[in-house]
């Protein structure tokens, strides 16, 4: 997903998406180990998206601390 698409989502949606992406990444790793996955670049994209989501979640946390 693009960063612009992720910015429009709420904190709860981002947390849910993070869990889903981590599950997907785990499944991809198992498929790579058992040589079922041909496109190993999918793991790279999943990792990048997880990093984007975690960055946005950190921003949510920082904004709450500054406001509260």
mmCIF file of the N, C-alpha and C atoms, coordinates in Angstrom:
data_MODEL
# 
_entry.id   MODEL 
# 
loop_
_atom_site.group_PDB 
_atom_site.id 
_atom_site.type_symbol 
_atom_site.label_atom_id 
_atom_site.label_alt_id 
_atom_site.label_comp_id 
_atom_site.label_asym_id 
_atom_site.label_entity_id 
_atom_site.label_seq_id 
_atom_site.pdbx_PDB_ins_code 
_atom_site.Cartn_x 
_atom_site.Cartn_y 
_atom_site.Cartn_z 
_atom_site.occupancy 
_atom_site.B_iso_or_equiv 
_atom_site.pdbx_formal_charge 
_atom_site.auth_seq_id 
_atom_site.auth_comp_id 
_atom_site.auth_asym_id 
_atom_site.auth_atom_id 
_atom_site.pdbx_PDB_model_num 
ATOM 1   N N  . UNK A 1 1  ? 0.836  -1.182  0.000  1.00 0.00 ? 1  UNK A N  1 
ATOM 2   C CA . UNK A 1 1  ? 0.000  0.000   0.000  1.00 0.00 ? 1  UNK A CA 1 
ATOM 3   C C  . UNK A 1 1  ? 0.877  1.241   0.000  1.00 0.00 ? 1  UNK A C  1 
ATOM 4   N N  . UNK A 1 2  ? 0.349  2.274   -0.580 1.00 0.00 ? 2  UNK A N  1 
ATOM 5   C CA . UNK A 1 2  ? 1.048  3.544   -0.601 1.00 0.00 ? 2  UNK A CA 1 
ATOM 6   C C  . UNK A 1 2  ? 0.865  4.257   0.726  1.00 0.00 ? 2  UNK A C  1 
ATOM 7   N N  . UNK A 1 3  ? 1.818  5.121   1.058  1.00 0.00 ? 3  UNK A N  1 
ATOM 8   C CA . UNK A 1 3  ? 1.769  5.854   2.313  1.00 0.00 ? 3  UNK A CA 1 
ATOM 9   C C  . UNK A 1 3  ? 0.542  6.770   2.369  1.00 0.00 ? 3  UNK A C  1 
ATOM 10  N N  . UNK A 1 4  ? 0.189  7.353   1.231  1.00 0.00 ? 4  UNK A N  1 
ATOM 11  C CA . UNK A 1 4  ? -0.985 8.240   1.181  1.00 0.00 ? 4  UNK A CA 1 
ATOM 12  C C  . UNK A 1 4  ? -2.264 7.487   1.546  1.00 0.00 ? 4  UNK A C  1 
ATOM 13  N N  . UNK A 1 5  ? -2.376 6.255   1.087  1.00 0.00 ? 5  UNK A N  1 
ATOM 14  C CA . UNK A 1 5  ? -3.547 5.438   1.401  1.00 0.00 ? 5  UNK A CA 1 
ATOM 15  C C  . UNK A 1 5  ? -3.596 5.106   2.885  1.00 0.00 ? 5  UNK A C  1 
ATOM 16  N N  . UNK A 1 6  ? -2.441 4.849   3.462  1.00 0.00 ? 6  UNK A N  1 
ATOM 17  C CA . UNK A 1 6  ? -2.382 4.482   4.869  1.00 0.00 ? 6  UNK A CA 1 
ATOM 18  C C  . UNK A 1 6  ? -2.668 5.676   5.778  1.00 0.00 ? 6  UNK A C  1 
ATOM 19  N N  . UNK A 1 7  ? -2.274 6.873   5.348  1.00 0.00 ? 7  UNK A N  1 
ATOM 20  C CA . UNK A 1 7  ? -2.473 8.065   6.177  1.00 0.00 ? 7  UNK A CA 1 
ATOM 21  C C  . UNK A 1 7  ? -3.941 8.344   6.455  1.00 0.00 ? 7  UNK A C  1 
ATOM 22  N N  . UNK A 1 8  ? -4.818 7.916   5.561  1.00 0.00 ? 8  UNK A N  1 
ATOM 23  C CA . UNK A 1 8  ? -6.242 8.193   5.694  1.00 0.00 ? 8  UNK A CA 1 
ATOM 24  C C  . UNK A 1 8  ? -6.958 7.217   6.619  1.00 0.00 ? 8  UNK A C  1 
ATOM 25  N N  . UNK A 1 9  ? -6.254 6.216   7.119  1.00 0.00 ? 9  UNK A N  1 
ATOM 26  C CA . UNK A 1 9  ? -6.892 5.203   7.954  1.00 0.00 ? 9  UNK A CA 1 
ATOM 27  C C  . UNK A 1 9  ? -6.774 5.572   9.435  1.00 0.00 ? 9  UNK A C  1 
ATOM 28  N N  . UNK A 1 10 ? -7.691 5.045   10.216 1.00 0.00 ? 10 UNK A N  1 
ATOM 29  C CA . UNK A 1 10 ? -7.690 5.315   11.654 1.00 0.00 ? 10 UNK A CA 1 
ATOM 30  C C  . UNK A 1 10 ? -6.648 4.445   12.349 1.00 0.00 ? 10 UNK A C  1 
ATOM 31  N N  . UNK A 1 11 ? -6.420 4.726   13.614 1.00 0.00 ? 11 UNK A N  1 
ATOM 32  C CA . UNK A 1 11 ? -5.441 3.979   14.392 1.00 0.00 ? 11 UNK A CA 1 
ATOM 33  C C  . UNK A 1 11 ? -5.849 2.514   14.531 1.00 0.00 ? 11 UNK A C  1 
ATOM 34  N N  . UNK A 1 12 ? -7.137 2.275   14.768 1.00 0.00 ? 12 UNK A N  1 
ATOM 35  C CA . UNK A 1 12 ? -7.617 0.894   14.913 1.00 0.00 ? 12 UNK A CA 1 
ATOM 36  C C  . UNK A 1 12 ? -7.437 0.107   13.616 1.00 0.00 ? 12 UNK A C  1 
ATOM 37  N N  . UNK A 1 13 ? -7.734 0.746   12.494 1.00 0.00 ? 13 UNK A N  1 
ATOM 38  C CA . UNK A 1 13 ? -7.562 0.086   11.193 1.00 0.00 ? 13 UNK A CA 1 
ATOM 39  C C  . UNK A 1 13 ? -6.093 -0.239  10.944 1.00 0.00 ? 13 UNK A C  1 
ATOM 40  N N  . UNK A 1 14 ? -5.203 0.676   11.324 1.00 0.00 ? 14 UNK A N  1 
ATOM 41  C CA . UNK A 1 14 ? -3.775 0.441   11.125 1.00 0.00 ? 14 UNK A CA 1 
ATOM 42  C C  . UNK A 1 14 ? -3.275 -0.713  11.985 1.00 0.00 ? 14 UNK A C  1 
ATOM 43  N N  . UNK A 1 15 ? -3.763 -0.794  13.221 1.00 0.00 ? 15 UNK A N  1 
ATOM 44  C CA . UNK A 1 15 ? -3.357 -1.902  14.093 1.00 0.00 ? 15 UNK A CA 1 
ATOM 45  C C  . UNK A 1 15 ? -3.816 -3.233  13.519 1.00 0.00 ? 15 UNK A C  1 
ATOM 46  N N  . UNK A 1 16 ? -5.039 -3.266  13.004 1.00 0.00 ? 16 UNK A N  1 
ATOM 47  C CA . UNK A 1 16 ? -5.570 -4.492  12.407 1.00 0.00 ? 16 UNK A CA 1 
ATOM 48  C C  . UNK A 1 16 ? -4.751 -4.874  11.168 1.00 0.00 ? 16 UNK A C  1 
ATOM 49  N N  . UNK A 1 17 ? -4.436 -3.870  10.352 1.00 0.00 ? 17 UNK A N  1 
ATOM 50  C CA . UNK A 1 17 ? -3.656 -4.105  9.138  1.00 0.00 ? 17 UNK A CA 1 
ATOM 51  C C  . UNK A 1 17 ? -2.262 -4.620  9.483  1.00 0.00 ? 17 UNK A C  1 
ATOM 52  N N  . UNK A 1 18 ? -1.662 -4.092  10.540 1.00 0.00 ? 18 UNK A N  1 
ATOM 53  C CA . UNK A 1 18 ? -0.330 -4.535  10.957 1.00 0.00 ? 18 UNK A CA 1 
ATOM 54  C C  . UNK A 1 18 ? -0.337 -6.012  11.314 1.00 0.00 ? 18 UNK A C  1 
ATOM 55  N N  . UNK A 1 19 ? -1.346 -6.437  12.065 1.00 0.00 ? 19 UNK A N  1 
ATOM 56  C CA . UNK A 1 19 ? -1.450 -7.847  12.454 1.00 0.00 ? 19 UNK A CA 1 
ATOM 57  C C  . UNK A 1 19 ? -1.633 -8.724  11.214 1.00 0.00 ? 19 UNK A C  1 
ATOM 58  N N  . UNK A 1 20 ? -2.484 -8.288  10.294 1.00 0.00 ? 20 UNK A N  1 
ATOM 59  C CA . UNK A 1 20 ? -2.713 -9.054  9.069  1.00 0.00 ? 20 UNK A CA 1 
ATOM 60  C C  . UNK A 1 20 ? -1.431 -9.176  8.244  1.00 0.00 ? 20 UNK A C  1 
ATOM 61  N N  . UNK A 1 21 ? -0.696 -8.083  8.134  1.00 0.00 ? 21 UNK A N  1 
ATOM 62  C CA . UNK A 1 21 ? 0.539  -8.103  7.353  1.00 0.00 ? 21 UNK A CA 1 
ATOM 63  C C  . UNK A 1 21 ? 1.603  -8.975  8.011  1.00 0.00 ? 21 UNK A C  1 
ATOM 64  N N  . UNK A 1 22 ? 1.671  -8.967  9.336  1.00 0.00 ? 22 UNK A N  1 
ATOM 65  C CA . UNK A 1 22 ? 2.627  -9.823  10.027 1.00 0.00 ? 22 UNK A CA 1 
ATOM 66  C C  . UNK A 1 22 ? 2.290  -11.299 9.820  1.00 0.00 ? 22 UNK A C  1 
ATOM 67  N N  . UNK A 1 23 ? 0.999  -11.624 9.811  1.00 0.00 ? 23 UNK A N  1 
ATOM 68  C CA . UNK A 1 23 ? 0.587  -12.999 9.530  1.00 0.00 ? 23 UNK A CA 1 
ATOM 69  C C  . UNK A 1 23 ? 0.949  -13.389 8.101  1.00 0.00 ? 23 UNK A C  1 
ATOM 70  N N  . UNK A 1 24 ? 0.720  -12.467 7.170  1.00 0.00 ? 24 UNK A N  1 
ATOM 71  C CA . UNK A 1 24 ? 1.043  -12.725 5.769  1.00 0.00 ? 24 UNK A CA 1 
ATOM 72  C C  . UNK A 1 24 ? 2.542  -12.942 5.601  1.00 0.00 ? 24 UNK A C  1 
ATOM 73  N N  . UNK A 1 25 ? 3.339  -12.117 6.275  1.00 0.00 ? 25 UNK A N  1 
ATOM 74  C CA . UNK A 1 25 ? 4.789  -12.244 6.189  1.00 0.00 ? 25 UNK A CA 1 
ATOM 75  C C  . UNK A 1 25 ? 5.256  -13.588 6.737  1.00 0.00 ? 25 UNK A C  1 
ATOM 76  N N  . UNK A 1 26 ? 4.670  -14.025 7.842  1.00 0.00 ? 26 UNK A N  1 
ATOM 77  C CA . UNK A 1 26 ? 5.017  -15.323 8.412  1.00 0.00 ? 26 UNK A CA 1 
ATOM 78  C C  . UNK A 1 26 ? 4.694  -16.447 7.423  1.00 0.00 ? 26 UNK A C  1 
ATOM 79  N N  . UNK A 1 27 ? 3.511  -16.361 6.800  1.00 0.00 ? 27 UNK A N  1 
ATOM 80  C CA . UNK A 1 27 ? 3.133  -17.375 5.817  1.00 0.00 ? 27 UNK A CA 1 
ATOM 81  C C  . UNK A 1 27 ? 4.072  -17.370 4.617  1.00 0.00 ? 27 UNK A C  1 
ATOM 82  N N  . UNK A 1 28 ? 4.476  -16.181 4.180  1.00 0.00 ? 28 UNK A N  1 
ATOM 83  C CA . UNK A 1 28 ? 5.406  -16.089 3.055  1.00 0.00 ? 28 UNK A CA 1 
ATOM 84  C C  . UNK A 1 28 ? 6.745  -16.727 3.401  1.00 0.00 ? 28 UNK A C  1 
ATOM 85  N N  . UNK A 1 29 ? 7.199  -16.526 4.624  1.00 0.00 ? 29 UNK A N  1 
ATOM 86  C CA . UNK A 1 29 ? 8.468  -17.124 5.037  1.00 0.00 ? 29 UNK A CA 1 
ATOM 87  C C  . UNK A 1 29 ? 8.395  -18.642 5.034  1.00 0.00 ? 29 UNK A C  1 
ATOM 88  N N  . UNK A 1 30 ? 7.273  -19.182 5.477  1.00 0.00 ? 30 UNK A N  1 
ATOM 89  C CA . UNK A 1 30 ? 7.108  -20.640 5.443  1.00 0.00 ? 30 UNK A CA 1 
ATOM 90  C C  . UNK A 1 30 ? 7.079  -21.150 4.001  1.00 0.00 ? 30 UNK A C  1 
ATOM 91  N N  . UNK A 1 31 ? 6.426  -20.407 3.123  1.00 0.00 ? 31 UNK A N  1 
ATOM 92  C CA . UNK A 1 31 ? 6.370  -20.816 1.719  1.00 0.00 ? 31 UNK A CA 1 
ATOM 93  C C  . UNK A 1 31 ? 7.743  -20.760 1.074  1.00 0.00 ? 31 UNK A C  1 
ATOM 94  N N  . UNK A 1 32 ? 8.533  -19.762 1.429  1.00 0.00 ? 32 UNK A N  1 
ATOM 95  C CA . UNK A 1 32 ? 9.895  -19.680 0.891  1.00 0.00 ? 32 UNK A CA 1 
ATOM 96  C C  . UNK A 1 32 ? 10.714 -20.870 1.372  1.00 0.00 ? 32 UNK A C  1 
ATOM 97  N N  . UNK A 1 33 ? 10.587 -21.201 2.640  1.00 0.00 ? 33 UNK A N  1 
ATOM 98  C CA . UNK A 1 33 ? 11.358 -22.313 3.212  1.00 0.00 ? 33 UNK A CA 1 
ATOM 99  C C  . UNK A 1 33 ? 10.993 -23.638 2.560  1.00 0.00 ? 33 UNK A C  1 
ATOM 100 N N  . UNK A 1 34 ? 9.716  -23.788 2.196  1.00 0.00 ? 34 UNK A N  1 
ATOM 101 C CA . UNK A 1 34 ? 9.297  -25.047 1.579  1.00 0.00 ? 34 UNK A CA 1 
ATOM 102 C C  . UNK A 1 34 ? 9.319  -24.966 0.044  1.00 0.00 ? 34 UNK A C  1 
ATOM 103 N N  . UNK A 1 35 ? 9.897  -23.910 -0.460 1.00 0.00 ? 35 UNK A N  1 
ATOM 104 C CA . UNK A 1 35 ? 10.070 -23.689 -1.904 1.00 0.00 ? 35 UNK A CA 1 
ATOM 105 C C  . UNK A 1 35 ? 8.749  -23.687 -2.679 1.00 0.00 ? 35 UNK A C  1 
ATOM 106 N N  . UNK A 1 36 ? 7.694  -23.162 -2.056 1.00 0.00 ? 36 UNK A N  1 
ATOM 107 C CA . UNK A 1 36 ? 6.411  -23.050 -2.736 1.00 0.00 ? 36 UNK A CA 1 
ATOM 108 C C  . UNK A 1 36 ? 6.212  -21.671 -3.363 1.00 0.00 ? 36 UNK A C  1 
ATOM 109 N N  . UNK A 1 37 ? 7.009  -20.704 -2.941 1.00 0.00 ? 37 UNK A N  1 
ATOM 110 C CA . UNK A 1 37 ? 6.836  -19.330 -3.398 1.00 0.00 ? 37 UNK A CA 1 
ATOM 111 C C  . UNK A 1 37 ? 7.861  -19.005 -4.469 1.00 0.00 ? 37 UNK A C  1 
ATOM 112 N N  . UNK A 1 38 ? 7.382  -18.525 -5.603 1.00 0.00 ? 38 UNK A N  1 
ATOM 113 C CA . UNK A 1 38 ? 8.283  -18.175 -6.700 1.00 0.00 ? 38 UNK A CA 1 
ATOM 114 C C  . UNK A 1 38 ? 8.728  -16.712 -6.587 1.00 0.00 ? 38 UNK A C  1 
ATOM 115 N N  . UNK A 1 39 ? 7.796  -15.819 -6.185 1.00 0.00 ? 39 UNK A N  1 
ATOM 116 C CA . UNK A 1 39 ? 8.088  -14.390 -6.122 1.00 0.00 ? 39 UNK A CA 1 
ATOM 117 C C  . UNK A 1 39 ? 8.477  -14.007 -4.693 1.00 0.00 ? 39 UNK A C  1 
ATOM 118 N N  . UNK A 1 40 ? 9.773  -14.031 -4.409 1.00 0.00 ? 40 UNK A N  1 
ATOM 119 C CA . UNK A 1 40 ? 10.235 -13.736 -3.056 1.00 0.00 ? 40 UNK A CA 1 
ATOM 120 C C  . UNK A 1 40 ? 10.207 -12.241 -2.754 1.00 0.00 ? 40 UNK A C  1 
ATOM 121 N N  . UNK A 1 41 ? 9.958  -11.410 -3.743 1.00 0.00 ? 41 UNK A N  1 
ATOM 122 C CA . UNK A 1 41 ? 9.866  -9.966  -3.530 1.00 0.00 ? 41 UNK A CA 1 
ATOM 123 C C  . UNK A 1 41 ? 8.630  -9.582  -2.715 1.00 0.00 ? 41 UNK A C  1 
ATOM 124 N N  . UNK A 1 42 ? 7.676  -10.477 -2.629 1.00 0.00 ? 42 UNK A N  1 
ATOM 125 C CA . UNK A 1 42 ? 6.472  -10.197 -1.845 1.00 0.00 ? 42 UNK A CA 1 
ATOM 126 C C  . UNK A 1 42 ? 6.831  -9.936  -0.387 1.00 0.00 ? 42 UNK A C  1 
ATOM 127 N N  . UNK A 1 43 ? 7.851  -10.629 0.107  1.00 0.00 ? 43 UNK A N  1 
ATOM 128 C CA . UNK A 1 43 ? 8.260  -10.416 1.496  1.00 0.00 ? 43 UNK A CA 1 
ATOM 129 C C  . UNK A 1 43 ? 8.793  -9.000  1.680  1.00 0.00 ? 43 UNK A C  1 
ATOM 130 N N  . UNK A 1 44 ? 9.519  -8.504  0.696  1.00 0.00 ? 44 UNK A N  1 
ATOM 131 C CA . UNK A 1 44 ? 10.061 -7.153  0.775  1.00 0.00 ? 44 UNK A CA 1 
ATOM 132 C C  . UNK A 1 44 ? 8.939  -6.121  0.854  1.00 0.00 ? 44 UNK A C  1 
ATOM 133 N N  . UNK A 1 45 ? 7.929  -6.285  0.026  1.00 0.00 ? 45 UNK A N  1 
ATOM 134 C CA . UNK A 1 45 ? 6.802  -5.354  0.035  1.00 0.00 ? 45 UNK A CA 1 
ATOM 135 C C  . UNK A 1 45 ? 6.034  -5.418  1.348  1.00 0.00 ? 45 UNK A C  1 
ATOM 136 N N  . UNK A 1 46 ? 5.865  -6.622  1.880  1.00 0.00 ? 46 UNK A N  1 
ATOM 137 C CA . UNK A 1 46 ? 5.161  -6.777  3.161  1.00 0.00 ? 46 UNK A CA 1 
ATOM 138 C C  . UNK A 1 46 ? 5.933  -6.085  4.280  1.00 0.00 ? 46 UNK A C  1 
ATOM 139 N N  . UNK A 1 47 ? 7.254  -6.243  4.290  1.00 0.00 ? 47 UNK A N  1 
ATOM 140 C CA . UNK A 1 47 ? 8.078  -5.602  5.314  1.00 0.00 ? 47 UNK A CA 1 
ATOM 141 C C  . UNK A 1 47 ? 7.986  -4.081  5.217  1.00 0.00 ? 47 UNK A C  1 
ATOM 142 N N  . UNK A 1 48 ? 8.030  -3.555  4.006  1.00 0.00 ? 48 UNK A N  1 
ATOM 143 C CA . UNK A 1 48 ? 7.961  -2.105  3.819  1.00 0.00 ? 48 UNK A CA 1 
ATOM 144 C C  . UNK A 1 48 ? 6.617  -1.557  4.275  1.00 0.00 ? 48 UNK A C  1 
ATOM 145 N N  . UNK A 1 49 ? 5.556  -2.271  3.980  1.00 0.00 ? 49 UNK A N  1 
ATOM 146 C CA . UNK A 1 49 ? 4.231  -1.812  4.386  1.00 0.00 ? 49 UNK A CA 1 
ATOM 147 C C  . UNK A 1 49 ? 4.087  -1.860  5.904  1.00 0.00 ? 49 UNK A C  1 
ATOM 148 N N  . UNK A 1 50 ? 4.631  -2.900  6.528  1.00 0.00 ? 50 UNK A N  1 
ATOM 149 C CA . UNK A 1 50 ? 4.604  -2.981  7.991  1.00 0.00 ? 50 UNK A CA 1 
ATOM 150 C C  . UNK A 1 50 ? 5.354  -1.793  8.588  1.00 0.00 ? 50 UNK A C  1 
ATOM 151 N N  . UNK A 1 51 ? 6.489  -1.443  8.009  1.00 0.00 ? 51 UNK A N  1 
ATOM 152 C CA . UNK A 1 51 ? 7.263  -0.301  8.501  1.00 0.00 ? 51 UNK A CA 1 
ATOM 153 C C  . UNK A 1 51 ? 6.470  0.999   8.355  1.00 0.00 ? 51 UNK A C  1 
ATOM 154 N N  . UNK A 1 52 ? 5.763  1.153   7.247  1.00 0.00 ? 52 UNK A N  1 
ATOM 155 C CA . UNK A 1 52 ? 4.940  2.353   7.046  1.00 0.00 ? 52 UNK A CA 1 
ATOM 156 C C  . UNK A 1 52 ? 3.841  2.439   8.095  1.00 0.00 ? 52 UNK A C  1 
ATOM 157 N N  . UNK A 1 53 ? 3.198  1.306   8.352  1.00 0.00 ? 53 UNK A N  1 
ATOM 158 C CA . UNK A 1 53 ? 2.113  1.268   9.337  1.00 0.00 ? 53 UNK A CA 1 
ATOM 159 C C  . UNK A 1 53 ? 2.663  1.594   10.727 1.00 0.00 ? 53 UNK A C  1 
ATOM 160 N N  . UNK A 1 54 ? 3.810  1.026   11.068 1.00 0.00 ? 54 UNK A N  1 
ATOM 161 C CA . UNK A 1 54 ? 4.402  1.273   12.384 1.00 0.00 ? 54 UNK A CA 1 
ATOM 162 C C  . UNK A 1 54 ? 4.802  2.741   12.540 1.00 0.00 ? 54 UNK A C  1 
ATOM 163 N N  . UNK A 1 55 ? 5.254  3.366   11.470 1.00 0.00 ? 55 UNK A N  1 
ATOM 164 C CA . UNK A 1 55 ? 5.590  4.789   11.507 1.00 0.00 ? 55 UNK A CA 1 
ATOM 165 C C  . UNK A 1 55 ? 4.355  5.615   11.796 1.00 0.00 ? 55 UNK A C  1 
ATOM 166 N N  . UNK A 1 56 ? 3.264  5.311   11.132 1.00 0.00 ? 56 UNK A N  1 
ATOM 167 C CA . UNK A 1 56 ? 2.023  6.053   11.362 1.00 0.00 ? 56 UNK A CA 1 
ATOM 168 C C  . UNK A 1 56 ? 1.497  5.825   12.777 1.00 0.00 ? 56 UNK A C  1 
ATOM 169 N N  . UNK A 1 57 ? 1.604  4.603   13.283 1.00 0.00 ? 57 UNK A N  1 
ATOM 170 C CA . UNK A 1 57 ? 1.166  4.324   14.648 1.00 0.00 ? 57 UNK A CA 1 
ATOM 171 C C  . UNK A 1 57 ? 2.017  5.091   15.662 1.00 0.00 ? 57 UNK A C  1 
ATOM 172 N N  . UNK A 1 58 ? 3.302  5.220   15.396 1.00 0.00 ? 58 UNK A N  1 
ATOM 173 C CA . UNK A 1 58 ? 4.171  5.998   16.277 1.00 0.00 ? 58 UNK A CA 1 
ATOM 174 C C  . UNK A 1 58 ? 3.767  7.469   16.253 1.00 0.00 ? 58 UNK A C  1 
ATOM 175 N N  . UNK A 1 59 ? 3.376  7.960   15.082 1.00 0.00 ? 59 UNK A N  1 
ATOM 176 C CA . UNK A 1 59 ? 2.916  9.346   14.978 1.00 0.00 ? 59 UNK A CA 1 
ATOM 177 C C  . UNK A 1 59 ? 1.637  9.547   15.772 1.00 0.00 ? 59 UNK A C  1 
ATOM 178 N N  . UNK A 1 60 ? 0.725  8.575   15.721 1.00 0.00 ? 60 UNK A N  1 
ATOM 179 C CA . UNK A 1 60 ? -0.498 8.656   16.515 1.00 0.00 ? 60 UNK A CA 1 
ATOM 180 C C  . UNK A 1 60 ? -0.150 8.751   17.998 1.00 0.00 ? 60 UNK A C  1 
ATOM 181 N N  . UNK A 1 61 ? 0.792  7.919   18.426 1.00 0.00 ? 61 UNK A N  1 
ATOM 182 C CA . UNK A 1 61 ? 1.179  7.880   19.831 1.00 0.00 ? 61 UNK A CA 1 
ATOM 183 C C  . UNK A 1 61 ? 1.813  9.214   20.249 1.00 0.00 ? 61 UNK A C  1 
ATOM 184 N N  . UNK A 1 62 ? 2.694  9.753   19.404 1.00 0.00 ? 62 UNK A N  1 
ATOM 185 C CA . UNK A 1 62 ? 3.346  11.024  19.727 1.00 0.00 ? 62 UNK A CA 1 
ATOM 186 C C  . UNK A 1 62 ? 2.346  12.170  19.774 1.00 0.00 ? 62 UNK A C  1 
ATOM 187 N N  . UNK A 1 63 ? 1.381  12.160  18.883 1.00 0.00 ? 63 UNK A N  1 
ATOM 188 C CA . UNK A 1 63 ? 0.378  13.218  18.870 1.00 0.00 ? 63 UNK A CA 1 
ATOM 189 C C  . UNK A 1 63 ? -0.494 13.159  20.128 1.00 0.00 ? 63 UNK A C  1 
ATOM 190 N N  . UNK A 1 64 ? -0.808 11.958  20.596 1.00 0.00 ? 64 UNK A N  1 
ATOM 191 C CA . UNK A 1 64 ? -1.600 11.806  21.812 1.00 0.00 ? 64 UNK A CA 1 
ATOM 192 C C  . UNK A 1 64 ? -0.828 12.329  23.018 1.00 0.00 ? 64 UNK A C  1 
ATOM 193 N N  . UNK A 1 65 ? 0.466  12.053  23.061 1.00 0.00 ? 65 UNK A N  1 
ATOM 194 C CA . UNK A 1 65 ? 1.267  12.496  24.202 1.00 0.00 ? 65 UNK A CA 1 
ATOM 195 C C  . UNK A 1 65 ? 1.382  14.010  24.249 1.00 0.00 ? 65 UNK A C  1 
ATOM 196 N N  . UNK A 1 66 ? 1.493  14.630  23.097 1.00 0.00 ? 66 UNK A N  1 
ATOM 197 C CA . UNK A 1 66 ? 1.635  16.088  23.049 1.00 0.00 ? 66 UNK A CA 1 
ATOM 198 C C  . UNK A 1 66 ? 0.317  16.801  23.358 1.00 0.00 ? 66 UNK A C  1 
ATOM 199 N N  . UNK A 1 67 ? -0.783 16.188  22.951 1.00 0.00 ? 67 UNK A N  1 
ATOM 200 C CA . UNK A 1 67 ? -2.099 16.795  23.203 1.00 0.00 ? 67 UNK A CA 1 
ATOM 201 C C  . UNK A 1 67 ? -2.559 16.580  24.635 1.00 0.00 ? 67 UNK A C  1 
ATOM 202 N N  . UNK A 1 68 ? -2.281 15.383  25.156 1.00 0.00 ? 68 UNK A N  1 
ATOM 203 C CA . UNK A 1 68 ? -2.790 14.992  26.464 1.00 0.00 ? 68 UNK A CA 1 
ATOM 204 C C  . UNK A 1 68 ? -1.911 15.439  27.551 1.00 0.00 ? 68 UNK A C  1 
# 
